[in-house]
Amino acid sequence: MLKILGIDTATDILGIAVTEDKTLIAEYRSNIRRAHAERLIPSIERLLSDLKIEPTDLDGISISIGPGSFTGLRIGLAAVKGLALAADLPVVSVSTLDVLASQAAFWNEQICPIIKAQGEESYTALYKYKGEELTRLTEYRLIQMSQLEILIKEKTLILSVGINEIESYITRGLEKKIKIAPREISHTSGFSVALLGYEKILKNEFENIDQLVPFYLKDFKAKKKIGII
């Protein structure tokens, strides 16, 4: 059985999980804003210690590569590169939008994960489950929230992260097409990252960690004002 460490630092939620094939063995999750830098490594160490396993006992690492928080993505990737080099572990990466969409495996119509970017901009794509396989229908996009009505043409489940009062963006033309997923599933997780990574590991779709960079979907512009990510 493959032991996989799943790591998600792309949003405010820090998610870490260890799986054996598709079975969750242990998971850590916190929702403390801007605490990833200080919590990530200690949380990984604690999780592995609780399981009484060493990093070298793992078969691979799966990381959520973005789009998402510029700072969070860099923190996660730096930690993964260090751990992979130290323990000689292969690494796979998965899209954060794919991870969020995978939370809606129960939904048999169109799925639209939305992750807040900056201002009125958000990252999104459209998906649909075909049997047990999640299929992406569009390219990854950076949109203005006012463009939702242009994007969505059929019955769709929306899972949003980082957007307060998502209902305020649902225009009259969208009301009959949209169902908003409950907050309980509108989040990413280390477990979901590990599950998607498992499929990539089976296909040997490993990353060259020397060349692996976050998937920003837009150019990163450093902000001088503290607190803007």
N, C-alpha and C positions, 0 to 999 in steps of 0.2 A: 504494500500500500504506500502511496506517495504522501509524505508529510510536507505540507505547503504552508509557508508563512505569508499571510495576506496583510498588506499595509495600505492604509488610506489616510492621507493627510491633505486631500484636495479641498476640503471644506472645513467649517468650524468643528465638525465632529472628527475626533481622532479615533480611527478604528484599526484594531490589530486582531488577527485571528490565526489559529493553527487548525488545519484540517488534515484528515486522512482520506485521500480521494475526495469524495463529496460530503463527508461527514464532519461536522463541526466538533472539534475536541475542546477548544477553549477560545474565549473571546474577551477582549477588553474594548470598552468604548467610553469616551468622555466628550462632553460638549462644553468645554471651557475655552472661550475664544482666545486666540493667540497664545496658546500654551503648548503648542506642538513641540517647539524646540526643547523645552525643559522636560517634557513628559514622554517623548517618543522612545528614546533609548532605554530609560529605566522601566518603561512599561513592557517593552519587548523582553528585557532581561527577567522581569518578574513573571511574565507569562510562561517563558521557557523554563524558569526555575520551578514554578508550580507544577509543570508537567514532567519535571525531572528529565529534561532533554537538553542537549547542547546544540548550538547552531549547526554543528557538523552532522547532527542526526537528521537535519532537514534535507528534503530532496529538491527544494527550490524556493524562490521568493517571487511573489506576485505583487506588483505595485500599481496603484491607481495613478496614472501618468498625467491626468488633466483632460479637459480644461478645468480650471478651478482657481483657487487662491494662489497667486504667484509665489508668495512666501512659503505657504504650506507645501507646495509641490517641490520647491527647492530643498526644504528641510527633509522631506520624505526620501527624495532621491539621493541626497547626500548620505543618509543613514543606510539606505539599501546598498549603495555602492561599497561603503565601508564594510558592512556585514558580509556581502557577497565575496569580496576580496579576501577577508580574513578567514572565512570558512569554506572558500572555494565552492560557492553555490551558484547555480544558474539562475538567471532572472528573466521573468516575462513581465510585460506591461499591459495594462488594460485601460481603456478609455473610462473616465469618470462618468460620462453620460451613459455608456453601456452599463456600468455598474448600477446607476440609478434606475435605468429602464428595467434591469433584471429583477427589481423588486416587485414588478407587476406580472409575474408569471401566471397569475390567475385570470388575467384580462385577455380576452380573445380578439379584441379590436385594436385600433391604433393607440400607440403609447407615445407621449411627449414628455420626456424629462427636461426640466429647465433648471439651470444653475445660474444664480446671479453673478454678473461680472461687475461692472462699475456703472454708476448712475442708473439709467434706464435700460442698459444693455444686459443681455443674458445669453448664455450658451445653450444650444438646444440641438435636437435632431428628432426624426420620427422613426418609430420602430413598430414591429408587430411580431408576435409569437406565431411560429408555424410549427405546430406540435410542441415539442419541448425546446425548439431552437429559436433564439432571439435573433431576428433579422433587422438590420438597420436599413431603412427605406430611403434616407436622404443623406447628404453630406453633413458633417458637423458644421454648425452655423453660429455666428454671433449676430443677434438680432436686437432691434429695439422692441420692447414689450408691446408697443403699439402695432407691431407687424404680425402679431399672433393670428389675427383674423385672415391675413393673407396666407399664412402657413397652413392652417388647419382647415381642411375641407370636409372632414367626415367625423363620425363619433370617435372621441379621443379621450383617453385618461391622461391627466396632467399630474406629474410628480414634480414638485418644486422645492428647491433648496435655497435658503437665504433671501427669499422674497416675502416680505410681509404683505398680508392682505392680497393674495393672488387674485381673489375674487374681483378686485377693483379693475383688473385688466380684461375681464370677460365682458366683451361688448354684447349688445343685444343680438347681433348676428351670430355670436358664438354660443349663446346660452343653451341651445338645444343640442349642440354638438359636444359640449365639454362636461366631463365629470372630473372633479378634483379629488385626488387620492388623499386619504387621511394622513395626518402627520406621522402616524405610527409606521408607515412604510415609505414616507417621503424623505428618505435619507440614504446615504451610502454606508457601507460597512466593510470591515476587514474580511468578514465571512464571504460576502458577495465578491470581493476582489479575489479571494482565494479560489472560489468556485470557477470564475471566469478564467483565472490563471491556470487552473487544473487542465482545462481543455487545451490551452496553448502549450502546456508542458507535454501533454500527450502527443501533440503534433510537432514537438521540438522547435517551436517558434520562439527561440531564446533571443534575448537582446545582447548586443555588444555593449557592455556597461561603460566602456570608454567613450562611446558615441551617444549613449542614451541621454536625452534631454527632456525636460517637461514639455508637454503639449499645451502651449499657451493659447493657441487659436488666434491670438492677436499679439502684436509686439508689446513687450513689457516696457513700461515707462516708469522709472523709479519715481516715487512720490516723496517729496520732502516733508510733507505734513505727516506727523506720526499717527499711525492708526489706520491709514488707508492702504489696503492690500488689493 
